[in-house]
């Protein structure tokens, strides 16, 4: 896949997700319905639904705007530079962040996509440090330059911010960086490996017939016509916390 096409697809995937967030918030305003009850409410059966739904819900337009641009930039970066593992990383960060917030978070509704943002920042930063190849390190440095200020968000400085989502998002990203450290994560890496293998085979068999190379198929094989064929424990009741909506800024 050429880089131009890869970039277009990365932008499309990312903007499609961000577009859904804006459609939901627009529907809330048009119908005067508050969907905050779809956030994560820790250690309750109904609140477990928020593991899936909470990143789509935002408190207001300012909250959504504050998440839109980081999601757009980080999402495109993830799918463009690390396409081979991008979906896996996104799903792991998405679900594991929500699960750990549901397991250990404060008894309130946790809403917003900031946990995903912290997960992507963490993955892009730590993956470059672990892999130590030029391209991954360059992405790490860009992430540090753009989002170094997010570090403070993992500490409980404000009751109105879900620092739990930020913290567990960051840990999920770190886990992904370690888990995928030994994988070829780009089309370029795969192509380079194939080129190296081709050069090694050429040196072993200068005639180009692949004769004598274990497991290789000779280029000049005559197939008889007869053989030719065609051919994926809350500390307070949920009712008492209806006003406790934590926005993930």
C-alpha positions in Angstrom: 0.0 0.0 0.0 1.5 3.4 -1.0 1.8 6.1 1.6 -0.8 8.4 0.1 -3.5 5.7 0.1 -2.4 4.7 3.7 -2.7 8.3 4.8 -6.2 8.7 3.3 -7.4 5.6 4.9 -5.9 6.6 8.3 -7.7 10.0 8.1 -11.0 8.3 7.1 -11.0 5.8 9.9 -10.1 8.5 12.5 -12.6 11.1 11.3 -15.3 8.4 11.1 -14.9 7.8 14.8 -14.7 11.4 15.7 -17.7 12.1 13.5 -19.8 9.6 15.5 -19.0 11.6 18.7 -20.2 14.8 17.1 -23.4 13.2 15.8 -24.2 11.9 19.3 -23.7 15.3 20.9 -25.7 17.0 18.2 -28.6 14.6 18.8 -28.4 15.3 22.5 -28.8 19.0 21.8 -31.5 18.6 19.3 -33.6 16.3 21.6 -32.6 17.9 24.9 -31.7 14.4 26.1 -28.8 13.9 28.5 -26.9 10.6 27.8 -24.6 10.9 30.8 -26.3 7.8 32.3 -24.4 5.8 29.6 -21.1 6.6 31.3 -19.2 4.1 33.5 -20.6 3.8 37.0 -18.1 1.7 38.8 -19.0 -1.7 40.3 -22.7 -1.7 39.2 -24.2 -4.0 36.5 -25.9 -1.1 34.7 -22.8 1.0 34.9 -20.7 -1.7 33.2 -22.4 -0.7 29.9 -20.3 2.4 30.1 -17.2 0.4 29.3 -18.4 0.4 25.7 -20.5 3.6 25.6 -18.7 6.1 27.8 -16.1 7.3 25.2 -19.0 8.4 23.0 -20.6 10.7 25.7 -19.4 14.2 26.5 -20.6 16.8 29.0 -20.7 19.7 26.6 -19.3 21.1 23.4 -16.2 22.4 25.1 -15.5 19.0 26.5 -16.0 17.4 23.1 -13.8 20.0 21.4 -11.0 19.4 23.9 -11.0 15.7 22.9 -11.6 16.1 19.2 -8.3 17.5 18.0 -6.1 15.1 20.1 -8.1 12.1 18.9 -7.8 13.3 15.3 -4.0 13.8 15.4 -3.2 10.7 17.5 -5.7 8.4 15.6 -4.2 9.4 12.2 -0.7 8.9 13.6 -1.5 5.4 15.0 -3.2 4.1 11.8 -0.6 5.7 9.5 2.6 4.7 11.2 1.5 1.5 12.9 -1.2 0.2 10.6 -0.6 -3.5 11.1 -1.4 -3.3 14.9 -3.5 -0.1 15.0 -6.9 -1.8 15.4 -5.6 -4.1 18.1 -4.0 -1.3 20.0 -7.2 0.8 19.8 -9.5 -2.0 21.0 -7.2 -2.9 23.9 -6.9 0.7 25.0 -10.6 1.3 24.6 -11.8 -1.8 26.5 -9.1 -2.2 29.2 -9.3 1.5 30.2 -13.1 1.2 30.6 -12.8 -2.1 32.5 -10.3 -0.8 35.1 -12.3 2.4 35.6 -15.4 0.3 36.2 -13.4 -1.9 38.6 -11.7 0.7 40.7 -13.1 4.2 39.9 -15.0 6.5 42.2 -18.8 6.0 42.4 -19.9 8.5 39.8 -20.6 8.5 36.0 -17.3 8.7 34.1 -17.8 10.0 30.6 -15.6 11.1 27.6 -12.9 9.8 25.4 -9.9 11.2 27.3 -8.9 7.7 28.5 -8.4 6.7 24.8 -6.3 9.8 24.2 -4.0 9.0 27.2 -3.8 5.4 25.9 -2.7 6.5 22.4 -0.2 9.1 23.8 1.3 6.5 26.1 1.5 3.8 23.3 3.1 6.1 20.7 5.6 7.5 23.2 6.7 4.2 24.9 6.7 2.2 21.7 9.3 4.5 20.2 11.5 4.2 23.3 11.2 0.4 23.3 11.7 -0.2 19.6 14.5 2.5 19.1 14.1 2.6 15.4 14.3 6.0 13.7 10.7 6.2 12.7 9.2 5.2 16.0 11.5 7.5 17.9 10.5 10.4 15.7 6.9 9.7 16.5 7.7 9.6 20.2 9.4 12.9 20.1 6.5 14.5 18.3 4.1 13.1 20.9 6.2 14.5 23.8 6.4 17.9 22.1 2.6 18.1 21.5 1.2 16.4 24.7 3.8 16.6 27.5 1.2 18.6 29.5 -1.1 15.6 29.8 1.1 14.0 32.4 -0.5 16.0 35.2 -3.9 14.6 34.3 -3.1 11.2 35.9 -3.1 12.7 39.4 -6.3 13.5 41.4 -6.1 17.3 41.3 -9.8 17.8 40.6 -13.0 16.0 41.6 -14.6 16.9 38.3 -11.9 15.1 36.2 -11.7 11.3 35.9 -8.0 11.0 36.6 -8.7 7.2 36.9 -9.5 7.1 33.2 -6.3 9.0 32.4 -4.2 6.8 34.5 -5.6 3.5 33.3 -5.5 4.8 29.7 -1.8 5.5 30.1 -1.2 2.1 31.6 -3.1 0.4 28.8 -1.0 2.2 26.2 2.2 1.2 28.0 1.0 -2.4 28.0 0.4 -2.3 24.3 3.9 -0.9 23.6 5.4 -3.8 25.6 3.1 -6.4 24.1 3.8 -5.5 20.5 7.5 -4.6 20.8 8.6 -7.6 18.8 6.1 -7.3 15.9 6.7 -5.8 12.5 4.2 -3.0 12.7 4.4 -1.3 9.3 4.2 -2.3 5.7 7.7 -0.8 5.2 9.1 -3.3 7.8 7.5 -6.2 6.0 8.8 -5.1 2.6 12.3 -4.6 4.0 12.3 -8.1 5.5 11.1 -9.6 2.2 13.9 -7.7 0.3 16.5 -9.1 2.7 15.3 -12.6 2.3 15.3 -12.2 -1.5 18.9 -11.0 -1.4 19.9 -13.9 0.8 18.3 -16.4 -1.6 20.0 -14.7 -4.6 23.4 -15.1 -3.0 22.8 -18.7 -2.2 21.6 -19.5 -5.8 23.2 -17.1 -8.4 21.5 -18.9 -11.3 18.1 -17.7 -10.0 16.6 -21.2 -10.3 16.3 -21.6 -6.4 17.8 -25.0 -6.8 19.4 -26.4 -3.6 17.7 -23.9 -1.3 15.7 -25.8 1.4 11.9 -25.1 1.1 12.3 -23.0 -2.1 10.3 -23.7 -5.3 12.3 -23.6 -8.5 11.3 -20.7 -10.8 11.4 -23.0 -13.9 9.0 -25.8 -13.2 7.1 -27.5 -16.0 3.7 -28.6 -14.9 2.1 -31.4 -17.0 -1.2 -30.4 -18.5 -2.9 -33.3 -16.7 -2.0 -31.7 -13.3 -3.1 -28.2 -14.1 -6.1 -27.0 -12.1 -8.1 -23.8 -11.8 -8.6 -22.6 -9.2 -12.7 -12.1 12.6 -19.1 -2.4 45.5 -20.2 1.1 45.0 -20.0 3.2 48.2 -23.3 5.0 47.4 -26.4 4.2 45.4 -26.5 5.1 41.7 -29.6 7.2 42.3 -27.7 9.3 44.9 -25.0 10.1 42.3 -27.1 11.4 39.5 -25.3 14.7 39.7 -21.9 13.2 40.0 -20.8 13.4 36.3 -17.1 13.2 35.8 -15.9 14.7 32.5 -12.7 13.4 31.1 -10.9 16.7 30.1 
